């Protein structure tokens, strides 16, 4: 890592944190949205899925047009941050219309496609050795940004709910400006002049790349469903133990945000043990949390919160490792497209798991429904193990 790269990393991390605060802004003010937009209690899953579906649509378009490889990534990041901020802010200007609400959350997710994967592309352009550690900081910023609206909500409970949306939109604009003004194109960037739609699909013919991607897909089955339903888990526990006084927004923030520390730690661990081993260990531990989740609701409160914090740490710790493996095994000319496409597919999977939990929440005992999340880590670990066996035989 040269001096210039080490100087831009804090800027990239801060910009990523500020812009990704838009992601769960709708979730943080959900009780207010339910009241003002006359929504059902199942609105959480639909609002989260609208953002995810928008993100998927955006990443498909960004990948198909190879935008992050044909244009300056910092400029793409900046433009996307402005458009995402205005989409988020639009909720404060409209009447109580559910369709408009879902459309604006969709558009916010659409333009986040130019922020999260493009931020990883920018980091990959600046770092060759030490990419795992750099992406550990970057995904940590995503985690903190995702949790940030819940913290805002806990501190602004007496203020209008629109305050959270104003603040997160302003944060996105500031993050985009920082990236555009202070982060030049990286030394490892290789511009792709051609518009080649086949390049997005051909990368999956590479065995190591495919292994990293499928491990990531198993991880994503669990991750966003867990994040989206942390408030539901806390509310379920509160219902089962009515004597406990639980600040759901504040605890949700800490459970999600502390995962950012795990990303940084996994980045350092990857330098000693390798990205694949670090990712596999985290995936195994988060799968164990899925299996043990029904029992956790019967624990004393302090142990229940500790369990969720541990789950929040291990559920995200493998994310920068999988992104590192994807970036390292993708052709340099389409590295940005590869990261965007894999992220797109991964987020498509999150919609299925989120909506499945949304359905199960009304049709089974709530504390048992998180067992289904264990299917993701199991799939990811099995495929990575089989890929390693095939590589050893080869």
PyMOL commands that set and color helices and strands:
alter all, ss='L'
color gray80, all
select helices_A, chain A and resi 3-20+25-28+30-36+43-64+67-70+73-93+98-112+116-126+131-155+162-182+199-205+207-240+248-257+259-273+275-296+301-317+319-329+332-360+366-393
alter helices_A, ss='H'
color red, helices_A
deselect
rebuild
show_as cartoon
